[in-house]
Structures are given as structure tokens and as C-alpha cells.
Amino acid sequence: MTVDGLPVQVPRPNGSVIRGYPIGSRLVEEAFGSTFDYILHNHLRFTVLYNSDEASKGSARIVGFKVRPMSIAHKSTNSNCSEKVRSSRDTLFRLKYDASQAIQGKVPVTYSYEISYQKSTLQWTDRWDVYLLGNQDDSFAHHMSLINSFMVIIFLTTCIAIILIRALKKDLYSYNELSIDDPEDNGESVGWKMVHGDVFRPPSTSPIALSVFVGTGAQIAVTVVLTLLLSFTKFLNPAMKGQALTNIVLLYVFSGAVSGYVSSRVFKFFGGKNWKLCTFATAVFFPGVIMTLFLCLNVFLAFYGTAKTVSFFTIISIFLLWICVASPLVFIGSFIGFKREVIRTPTKTNQIARVIPTSNNFLGYRFSSFLIGALPFSCASIEIYFLMGAIWMSQYYYLMGYLLAITIFIGIISALISIIVSYLRLVSEDHRWWWKAFWDTGSAGIWLFLYSVWYLCFRLSLSGVLPIIVYLTYMGMISLALGLYTGGISFLAVFWFNKTIYAAVKID
């Protein structure tokens, strides 16, 4: 039961609350602790808390919704509800229980309720605190999620500080002090410096697709961080789900210039000339995939006649936002990006690509990128568990600060792990790092989808084909967004790292 979006609550003696109310209770014998009878809560005493100070004149804001469940054995089905209901031990509505045999027949039950209104000084923006802070187990889990992610960041940062920086310092000293005219004479025939003429060679496989993925990932990152930041500062109210979804769509639409700018800069660095195709693909790719899945799902829901079908007016509104606002902003960002100079690199690219030596290194296999993506996903697995419960099990998630921190931590972890793995590949003279840097953490989206399948099989109780299709469709959209977010950040981080380390080497 809810009022103004607030679930009904039963206060506990320790100050916390129970969401919902128990439909009945057990009567326990104190001497032996055994159950000897059951009672049914068929009378509900509601209390609605309101605050009239924040509302306009003549109105009020609902800030609380409490209930006291009671058991009343009404004398008749036509009980006078205007009288004050009083509960005592003799008036309990008992369900006769016998362990040796089940209850036979049907028992008529009369349900009743009463309601009272109580003025409160609680502010409307703080009305969810009692639900979120009352459960100590959830609070501990959220804190452990942050601590886990933070410790992973400390570990990865330490790896870079101790292993990479020390190794780089030693390598840079050797490369800069010894002659590089004849590498075989000074014994430096291997190492990351040997691929300086190929490390910035544009990818030969689908450079335009990689540019679009990175640009879209940057746009998703900006949208998610801005949404969570505005929610954390209470500029947006996540409790109003329709308004929150509208705000997310608008933020994504107005951040279209980010994807156009980033994709154009990357594509121009790759030597691409067809900037119109790149811009069009950036404007169409992610919104087109989401809209196609959404329309197919909506047609499917309309065929079954469900109440979840989105109106035709809403679909037209979203389509006009995409065509009239988002796409022009992508073209504006792309125009600015292509007008900028090409990103300069500290080394020149050789005309003939260097042959990558055969290695049994684990990092050379494609399956390694799939395994590496498990790290950023695992750091957010606790928060993902709570989010899944809020989305699919009618639970509530209102801790935007935790979610903002976890989102930033995922980005940092993706950047750090991709830098470490990319450096190890360069040491083994593997200069084809572009797509690998993206997929190393972009595979986190695959892990999320696999987790959603596990959640469907073992946590949800969906019956029928329709709910399963709806669930998998929406989780596929979310998994795609996560993969683009982590993959785009990894690509940009590795690009910056490679430019930094090769700029420190003296190359004739």
C-alpha cells in the first residue's frame, strides 16, 4: 500500500520501520515458546503525516504513511465503521490451528480500516530517510560496497605506482642513456619502446565503429554523472519515477554535443575523411538501438493488451527530441571536433607495420578481455543487487550519493586496470591496443547481462513469456550502456597513458 509514492510503514521500538505490514501474527506460549494459535490482521489503523509549511496556501505535503495492524473479530459483516475500534485479547480474530489437520472449509473475514491525519515538521525532501536509514543491514552492505571499490582502486593505484612507474623509470633511463641507432648492440631488442613507430597506428578494423563507441560512451558518462549529481544535491527527485526518467532523457539529449565532439576527434586522428558518415553513425547508433528495441517491445505489449503500453504521443515526442534536438547537437559537436587540429603524438608512425611476435601471453587472447571486465563489474555488484531489487522487486533505492560514488569508482577502476593491461601488452610488443583497450572493460556489460540472467532464474518468479521478454529487453539496454561507459573511459585512459610514456622517450 502506498500514498503519494510512500509505502506504508510499521514503526519499530528501535526507531526503524517495517515496509508494508504483516497480514497476521502468531500467539506463542511463553513457557514452551511454541505456537498455539494464529490471528489475522483484518483492521488497519492508518496515520498520514503531513506538512503544510512547505506547501502552497490551502494545501499540504504528505511526509509519512504509518499503519497499525490490528485483529478484530467483528460481530457482523455490516460493522459500524463510525465507531472507534478497540482491540483486546478477547476480541482477536483467531484462525483455529490444529497441527494434525488442515483447516477445512472457508472462513468469512470482514476487513475494516480507520484513518487519521497528523501534522509533522518533517520536510518533504527528507521523508524517505526513515525507510533508507532504518535498515542497518542494508546500510552496512552499502558501506562495504564503497569500501570494496575504494580498496580495489588503492590496489590498482599501488600497482601503477610501484610496478609501472618503477619499471618505466628504469626503461626510460635505459632508452635515453643508451644509443638507439642500433638496438641490437645495446641489448634492447625487446620492450615497449620497440613499437614506438606503430603504437599510434590507426586500427585497421572498423575505425569508424570504434570512434562511435567511444563518443557514445563519453555521452553516457556525462549523462549518468550529471543525473546522479543532480539527484544527490536534490535538484532532481528520484521518487517521482516519471519525472526522473524524463530528466534522464533530456540530459542525454542535451549532452549529444559531447558524443559528436569525442567521436570526431578520435575519427580524425584515425585519418578518417568521411566525417558526415561518422557524425550520422554517432547520432543514430545508441538512440537507434534503444528506440528499435523499445518500439518492438511496445508493439509486443500492445498485441497482448497490457497496461504498460506507451502511448503513441509519448513515442512521437521522444522521436522528435531525437531528430530535432539530439541529432543537431551531435552535428554541432562533430563540426567543432573536426575543425580542431589532429591530436599530436610524440612519435611518428612507420609506413610498414611491425610484425607482432608470437607469444603465449594470456593477455593476447580475446577471452582475456572478457575476464578483465569482471573486475569493474564485481566492484559494483553489491549496488547492482540493490538496484535490481528496486527495479524488478518493488523495493526502494534512494541513496544517490552511494550510487554516484560507485559510478565514479567504476570509471576509475576501468581506467586503471586498462592502463596496466595495455602496458603489459606493449612490453610484449603488441601494438594493436585500440580495440583491446575498449573491450577489456567494455565486457563489463556482458557480465551485467549474464548476472541479469542469473537473477531471472534464481531471484525472480516471472511466469509467462511476456514478462521475461520485457525483463531481458530492458536489461539488454542497461548492459549495453554500461559496456559503452566502461569501454569509452578505458580507451581514453590508455590513449592518454601511451602519449605520456612515449613523450618521455628520446627517439631519433
C-alpha positions in Angstrom: 0.0 0.0 0.0 1.3 3.4 -0.9 0.2 7.1 -0.6 1.9 9.7 -2.7 4.6 7.1 -3.6 5.4 6.4 0.1 5.0 2.7 1.1 3.1 2.1 4.3 5.3 1.5 7.3 5.0 -0.1 10.7 7.3 1.7 13.3 9.6 -0.5 15.4 10.6 0.2 19.0 14.2 0.9 18.0 13.2 3.7 15.7 13.4 1.8 12.4 10.4 0.8 10.3 9.0 -2.2 8.5 7.9 -1.6 4.9 4.4 -2.9 4.5 2.6 -4.7 7.3 2.3 -8.4 8.5 -1.0 -9.9 7.4 -1.2 -11.9 10.7 0.7 -12.9 13.9 1.4 -16.0 15.9 0.4 -16.4 19.5 3.3 -18.1 21.3 3.1 -19.9 24.6 5.7 -18.3 26.9 6.5 -21.4 28.9 7.5 -23.5 25.9 7.8 -21.0 23.1 5.5 -23.0 20.8 2.8 -21.5 18.6 -0.7 -22.3 19.8 -2.8 -20.0 17.6 -2.8 -17.6 14.7 -4.6 -14.2 14.4 -5.4 -12.3 11.3 -4.8 -8.5 10.9 -8.1 -7.5 9.4 -8.3 -4.0 10.7 -5.8 -1.3 9.7 -5.3 2.0 11.6 -3.6 4.4 9.2 -1.9 7.6 10.1 -1.0 10.1 7.4 1.7 12.7 8.3 1.5 16.0 6.5 3.5 19.2 6.4 1.6 22.4 5.5 4.5 24.8 5.9 6.2 23.9 2.6 3.1 23.7 0.5 1.0 26.4 -1.0 -1.8 28.0 0.9 -4.7 25.7 1.4 -2.7 22.5 0.7 -0.2 20.2 2.4 2.6 17.8 1.5 2.4 14.2 2.6 5.6 13.3 4.5 4.7 10.0 6.2 2.3 7.0 6.0 2.0 4.7 9.0 -0.2 1.8 9.9 -1.0 -0.1 13.0 -2.4 -3.6 12.1 -5.0 -5.0 14.4 -7.0 -8.1 14.7 -10.8 -7.6 15.4 -13.4 -10.3 15.4 -16.3 -8.3 14.0 -19.7 -9.4 15.2 -21.2 -8.9 11.8 -20.2 -8.2 8.3 -22.0 -4.9 8.4 -20.0 -3.4 11.2 -20.5 0.2 12.0 -17.2 1.8 10.8 -18.0 5.1 12.5 -17.4 3.7 15.9 -13.9 3.6 17.5 -12.5 0.1 17.1 -10.9 -1.2 20.3 -8.7 -4.3 20.4 -8.4 -6.7 23.3 -7.4 -10.2 23.9 -11.0 -11.4 23.8 -11.8 -9.7 20.5 -8.9 -11.1 18.4 -9.8 -12.7 15.1 -8.3 -16.1 15.6 -7.6 -18.7 13.0 -8.1 -22.0 14.7 -5.0 -24.0 14.1 -4.5 -27.7 14.5 -1.2 -29.3 13.6 -2.8 -32.7 12.9 -5.2 -31.5 10.3 -5.7 -28.6 7.9 -8.5 -26.1 8.2 -11.5 -27.3 6.3 -13.9 -25.0 4.5 -13.9 -21.2 4.1 -13.8 -18.6 6.8 -15.6 -15.3 6.1 -13.4 -12.3 7.0 -14.6 -8.7 7.5 -11.9 -6.1 6.7 -12.0 -2.6 8.1 -9.8 0.4 8.5 -9.7 3.9 10.0 -7.5 6.9 9.2 -6.2 9.9 11.0 -4.1 12.9 9.9 -1.2 14.2 12.0 0.7 17.4 11.4 4.5 17.0 11.2 7.6 19.2 10.9 9.4 16.6 8.7 10.4 18.2 5.4 9.2 16.7 2.2 12.7 16.1 0.9 13.6 14.0 4.0 10.5 11.8 4.1 12.4 8.8 2.7 15.1 8.8 5.4 13.2 6.6 7.7 13.0 3.9 5.1 16.6 4.1 4.0 18.4 4.6 7.3 16.3 2.3 9.4 17.7 -1.0 7.9 21.1 -1.4 9.4 21.9 -4.4 7.3 21.4 -2.5 4.0 23.4 0.4 5.3 26.3 -1.9 6.2 26.1 -3.5 2.8 26.3 -0.1 1.0 29.3 0.9 3.1 31.0 -2.4 2.3 30.4 -1.8 -1.4 32.1 1.6 -1.2 35.0 0.2 0.9 35.5 -2.7 -1.5 35.6 -0.4 -4.5 37.9 2.0 -2.8 40.3 -0.8 -1.8 40.4 -2.0 -5.4 41.3 1.5 -6.5 44.1 1.7 -3.9 45.4 -1.7 -5.0 45.4 -0.8 -8.7 47.0 2.6 -8.0 49.7 0.9 -5.9 50.4 -1.4 -8.8 50.8 1.5 -11.2 52.9 3.4 -8.6 55.2 0.6 -7.6 55.4 -1.7 -10.7 54.7 0.6 -13.7 56.4 3.8 -12.5 59.5 2.0 -11.3 59.6 -0.1 -14.5 59.0 2.9 -16.6 61.7 4.9 -14.8 64.2 2.1 -15.4 63.2 1.7 -19.0 63.3 5.4 -19.7 66.7 5.7 -18.2 68.0 2.8 -20.3 66.3 4.1 -23.5 67.5 7.7 -23.1 71.1 6.9 -22.0 71.9 4.2 -24.5 72.2 4.7 -28.2 69.1 3.8 -30.2 70.8 3.7 -33.6 71.4 0.0 -33.3 69.2 -1.6 -30.7 70.9 -5.0 -31.1 74.2 -3.6 -29.8 72.8 -2.3 -26.5 70.8 -5.4 -25.9 67.4 -3.6 -26.0 65.8 -5.7 -28.8 62.5 -6.0 -26.9 60.2 -3.8 -24.9 57.6 -1.2 -25.3 60.0 1.3 -26.9 60.5 -1.1 -29.9 56.9 -0.4 -31.1 57.1 3.4 -30.9 56.6 3.5 -34.7 53.4 1.5 -34.6 51.8 2.2 -31.2 49.8 5.1 -32.7 49.0 3.4 -36.0 45.2 3.7 -36.6 43.3 0.5 -36.2 42.7 -1.4 -39.4 39.4 -2.9 -38.2 36.3 -0.6 -38.2 37.9 2.7 -37.0 34.5 4.5 -37.5 32.8 2.0 -35.2 35.4 2.4 -32.5 35.0 6.2 -32.8 31.3 6.0 -32.4 31.5 3.6 -29.4 34.0 5.9 -27.6 31.9 9.0 -28.3 28.7 7.4 -27.2 30.4 6.1 -24.0 31.6 9.7 -23.2 28.0 10.9 -23.7 26.6 8.2 -21.4 29.2 9.0 -18.8 28.3 12.7 -18.8 24.6 11.9 -18.6 24.9 9.4 -15.8 27.2 11.6 -13.6 25.1 14.7 -14.1 21.9 12.8 -13.3 23.3 11.3 -10.1 24.9 14.6 -9.1 21.6 16.5 -9.5 19.8 13.8 -7.6 22.3 13.8 -4.8 22.0 17.6 -4.5 18.2 17.2 -4.5 17.7 19.2 -7.7 16.0 16.1 -9.1 13.7 13.8 -7.2 14.1 10.1 -8.0 11.0 9.3 -6.1 8.9 10.7 -9.0 9.8 8.0 -11.4 8.1 9.6 -14.4 9.8 12.9 -13.9 13.2 11.2 -13.2 13.0 9.3 -16.4 12.1 12.4 -18.3 15.1 14.2 -16.8 17.5 11.4 -17.8 16.2 11.5 -21.4 16.6 15.3 -21.5 20.1 15.2 -20.0 21.1 12.6 -22.6 19.6 14.6 -25.4 21.4 17.8 -24.4 24.7 16.1 -24.0 24.7 15.0 -27.6 27.4 17.5 -28.4 29.8 15.5 -26.2 29.5 12.3 -28.3 29.8 14.3 -31.5 33.0 16.1 -30.4 34.7 13.0 -28.9 33.9 10.7 -31.9 35.0 13.3 -34.4 38.3 13.9 -32.6 39.1 10.2 -32.5 37.9 9.6 -36.1 40.0 12.5 -37.4 43.1 11.1 -35.5 42.5 7.8 -37.3 42.7 9.6 -40.6 39.1 9.3 -41.4 37.8 11.6 -44.1 34.1 10.8 -44.3 33.1 12.9 -41.2 29.4 13.0 -42.3 29.1 9.3 -42.0 30.9 9.3 -38.6 28.6 12.0 -37.3 25.5 10.3 -38.6 26.5 7.0 -37.1 27.2 8.7 -33.7 23.7 10.3 -33.8 21.9 7.1 -34.8 23.8 4.2 -33.1 22.8 4.2 -29.5 19.4 6.0 -29.7 18.5 3.9 -32.7 19.2 0.7 -31.0 17.3 1.7 -27.9 14.4 3.1 -29.9 14.2 -0.1 -32.1 14.1 -2.4 -29.0 11.6 -0.1 -27.3 9.3 0.0 -30.3 9.4 -3.7 -30.8 8.7 -4.3 -27.2 5.9 -1.7 -27.2 4.3 -3.5 -30.2 4.6 -6.8 -28.4 2.9 -5.3 -25.3 0.2 -3.7 -27.3 -0.5 -7.1 -29.0 -1.1 -8.6 -25.6 -3.2 -5.6 -24.5 -1.2 -4.8 -21.3 -1.4 -1.6 -19.3 2.4 -1.0 -19.8 2.0 0.0 -23.4 3.4 3.5 -24.0 1.1 5.9 -25.8 1.7 7.0 -29.4 2.1 10.6 -28.3 5.0 9.7 -26.0 6.7 7.8 -28.8 6.4 10.7 -31.2 7.7 13.1 -28.5 10.8 11.0 -27.9 11.3 10.6 -31.7 11.1 14.4 -32.2 13.6 15.0 -29.3 16.0 12.6 -31.1 15.6 14.1 -34.5 15.2 17.8 -33.7 17.4 18.3 -30.7 19.8 15.4 -30.1 21.0 14.9 -33.7 21.6 18.6 -34.3 23.7 18.8 -31.1 25.7 15.8 -32.3 26.4 17.5 -35.6 27.4 20.7 -33.8 29.9 18.8 -31.5 31.2 16.9 -34.5 31.7 20.1 -36.5 33.7 21.7 -33.7 35.8 18.5 -33.3 36.7 18.2 -36.9 37.7 21.9 -37.0 40.2 21.3 -34.3 43.8 20.2 -35.2 44.6 16.5 -35.3 45.7 15.1 -32.0 49.5 15.2 -32.0 51.5 12.1 -31.0 55.1 12.1 -29.7 56.3 9.5 -32.2 55.9 9.1 -36.0 54.2 6.1 -37.4 56.2 3.8 -39.7 54.9 3.1 -43.2 55.1 -0.7 -42.7 53.6 -2.2 -39.6 55.8 -4.1 -37.3 55.1 -7.8 -37.0 53.7 -8.7 -33.6 55.8 -11.6 -32.2 54.1 -14.8 -31.3 53.6 -15.1 -27.6 51.9 -17.4 -25.2 51.0 -14.4 -23.1 47.5 -14.7 -21.6 46.7 -11.1 -22.4 47.0 -11.9 -26.1 43.8 -14.0 -26.1 40.4 -12.5 -26.8 39.0 -14.3 -23.8 41.2 -12.3 -21.5 39.2 -9.1 -22.2 36.1 -10.9 -21.1 37.7 -11.9 -17.8 39.2 -8.5 -17.2 35.7 -6.9 -17.5 34.7 -8.9 -14.4 36.7 -6.6 -12.2 34.8 -3.3 -12.6 31.5 -5.3 -12.5 32.4 -7.1 -9.3 33.2 -3.8 -7.6 29.6 -2.6 -8.3 27.9 -5.9 -7.8 26.5 -5.0 -4.3 24.9 -1.8 -5.6 23.7 -3.6 -8.7 22.0 -6.1 -6.4 20.0 -3.4 -4.6 19.3 -1.6 -7.9 17.9 -4.8 -9.4 15.6 -5.2 -6.3 14.4 -1.6 -6.7 13.7 -2.1 -10.4 12.2 -5.6 -10.5 11.1 -6.4 -7.0 9.2 -3.3 -6.0 11.9 -2.3 -3.5 13.2 1.2 -3.0 16.6 2.8 -3.8 17.1 6.4 -2.8 20.9 6.5 -2.0 22.0 8.6 -4.8 25.3 9.5 -3.0 26.3 5.9 -2.9 25.4 5.3 -6.5 27.3 8.4 -7.6 30.4 7.3 -5.7 30.1 3.7 -7.2 29.7 5.1 -10.7 32.8 7.2 -10.4 34.7 4.3 -8.8 33.8 2.1 -11.7 35.2 4.6 -14.1 38.5 5.0 -12.2 38.9 1.2 -11.8 38.2 0.7 -15.6 40.9 3.3 -16.4 43.5 1.9 -14.0 43.1 -1.8 -15.0 43.1 -0.9 -18.7 46.3 1.1 -18.3 48.0 -1.8 -16.5 46.9 -4.4 -19.1 47.9 -2.1 -22.0 51.3 -1.6 -20.6 51.9 -5.3 -20.3 50.8 -5.8 -23.9 53.2 -3.1 -25.1 56.0 -4.8 -23.2 55.3 -7.9 -25.2 55.4 -5.7 -28.4 51.7 -5.9 -29.1 50.9 -2.5 -30.6 47.3 -3.3 -31.6 45.8 -1.9 -28.5 42.9 0.2 -29.7 40.0 -2.3 -29.7 41.6 -4.4 -26.9 41.6 -1.3 -24.6 37.9 -0.8 -25.3 36.9 -4.4 -24.9 38.9 -5.0 -21.7 36.4 -3.2 -19.6 33.6 -2.9 -22.1 32.9 -6.6 -21.4 31.5 -5.5 -18.1 28.3 -5.0 -19.9 28.3 -8.7 -20.8 28.9 -9.6 -17.2 25.9 -7.5 -16.2 23.7 -9.2 -18.7 24.9 -12.7 -17.5 24.1 -11.6 -14.0 20.7 -10.5 -15.0 20.0 -13.9 -16.5 21.1 -15.5 -13.2 18.9 -13.0 -11.3 16.0 -14.0 -13.5 16.5 -17.7 -12.9 17.1 -17.7 -9.1 15.7 -14.4 -7.7 12.6 -13.5 -9.8 9.4 -15.5 -10.1 8.3 -14.4 -13.5 5.6 -16.6 -15.2 4.9 -16.4 -18.9 6.9 -15.4 -21.9 5.8 -11.7 -21.9 7.4 -10.7 -18.5 10.7 -12.5 -19.4 10.9 -10.7 -22.8 10.3 -7.3 -21.1 12.9 -8.1 -18.5 15.6 -9.3 -20.9 15.0 -6.3 -23.3 15.4 -3.7 -20.6 18.4 -5.4 -19.1 20.0 -5.7 -22.5 19.6 -1.9 -22.9 21.2 -1.3 -19.5 24.1 -3.7 -20.2 24.8 -2.0 -23.5 25.0 1.4 -21.8 27.4 0.0 -19.1 29.7 -1.6 -21.7 29.9 1.7 -23.6 30.6 3.7 -20.5 33.4 1.5 -19.2 34.9 0.8 -22.6 34.9 4.5 -23.6 36.7 5.5 -20.4 39.3 2.7 -20.8 40.1 3.7 -24.4 40.6 7.4 -23.5 42.7 6.5 -20.4 45.0 4.2 -22.4 45.3 6.8 -25.2 46.5 9.4 -22.7 48.8 6.9 -20.9 50.5 5.9 -24.2 51.0 9.5 -25.2 52.6 10.3 -21.8 55.1 7.5 -21.7 56.2 7.8 -25.3 56.6 11.6 -25.0 59.2 10.9 -22.3 61.4 8.8 -24.6 64.1 10.4 -26.8 63.6 9.0 -30.2 65.8 9.9 -33.2 
